[in-house]
Amino acid sequence: MSQTTLADAACAALHGEHLVVRQWAIDARHDHVAWCDVRRPDLQGDELSVAAALVEVMASRAGQIAPRWTADVPAASRSIYLVPVTLPRSRQVSETQGPEPLRRRRIYAMPNYLAFA
């Protein structure tokens, strides 16, 4: 299993450390993570919102159910863009077509975010 935890990945995502998040996703796929069993990380606020959204995205893409704790995690306190969007069209696409678990929590990324990890 990866040395990078869900908490590490969530914090990395918030700080623009995309390679860390991508490696976490690759390792999770390689390890065939049972997403419904992933424990709630010891995070608060926006970090927890990102963690819940990441788990839900990965579970959905694996055809699995997300853990119950994610349902209780609120949206981020502000709009968060996980990948820099400098062009207006890219911003619009991330806000309207990005992964639903992210958008539901005011977290935005392109539709293929972590799909090719």
Secondary structure by P-SEA (a helix, b strand, c coil): cccccaaaaaaaaaacaaaaaaaaaaaaaaaccccccccccccccaaaaaaaaaaaaaaaaacccccccccccccccccccccccccaaaaaaaaccccaaaaaacbbbcccccccc
